[in-house]
């Protein structure tokens, strides 16, 4: 198994011992190469390779063809079974589950946590019901995957230590907001606190749902107040110009914020592109291709959280750090492919005080053997 990292060799051997199970490894460490090697070693063809989106179908098609495997595509537009591998999405696999399970001898589930969601679990159940057993799951985030199915784990610390992914420097930057918005912040927090106290006292389900609805509205207003700020725009511009950054990813928490930030940064003379799920498939492809070709600042919401390969990018900005470490690291994983150290800038507003930024910084610093800033 020449050309593989040691962990990839270990993962393939561990999986071959059972011919079923899940490989857990950080984003960018090379999980797809594990699947390719397993497909070659097993010799069961064709293999059904399931991914979450059609964007990933096209991405994996190029990768698998580059590895010398003959690949077909099965989705809403094309129905082709490949000689070696058939690429499809979870939704297409579910719609044609009996046929696809019958004609394929092995399944690879990319982002396998989806396969155990209530909506898609029937795919694996149907495959097993036909007396077939060779399946592999790949994920960086195994939440929801039954523990007994996990056959191999690679943690971030080892992946960084052995050069499978790059190390990271994390810079936590806190920006202040003007007094007027501080007063608005205090008012919104007062409304949120009042509703939280009310929620603890009410008993009727209908009244409870109404309070939850109002609470969601105020929380959304708070997020927009703290996330969309001129101060954050200025920090991004200053860092980009000071460090001569020609390609960076910026993650935000809403589509509206992505569009507004792209416009604001363009007005400041920077090349900025928004990428999100409301855009048509062709538009998203055009944006990615433009960014791959010319660089600039790519502003994304969650459309890039899962699996999509981006060009070598060693600068990532996160505005309003996700509270869940898993999601933050998944975003940071876009830049963790081997190479220069990744520079992560977590930009928060005074008042957000979630502690998430510091937690992510400290954890990544521990994994990288450095110190968060």
Secondary structure, DSSP 8 states (H G I E B T S, - for coil): -TT--HHHHHHHHHHHTTTEEEEE--TTS-HHHHHHHHHHHH---SEEEEESSHHHHHHHHHHHHHTT--EEEESSS-B---SSEEEEEHHHHHHTHHHHHHH-SEEEEETGGGGGSTTTTHHHHHHHHTT---EEEEES--TTS-GGGEEEE--HHHHHHTTSB--EEEEEEEE---HHHHHHHHHHHHHHHHHHHHHTT---HHHHHHHHHHHHHHHHHHHHHHHS-HHHHHHHHHHHHHTT-SEEEEE-S-HHHHHHHHHHHHHTT--EEEE-TTS-HHHHHHHHHHHHHH-EEEEESSTTSSS---S---EEEEES--SSHHHHHHHHGGG-BSSS-EEEEEEEETT---SHHHHHHHHHHHHHTS---
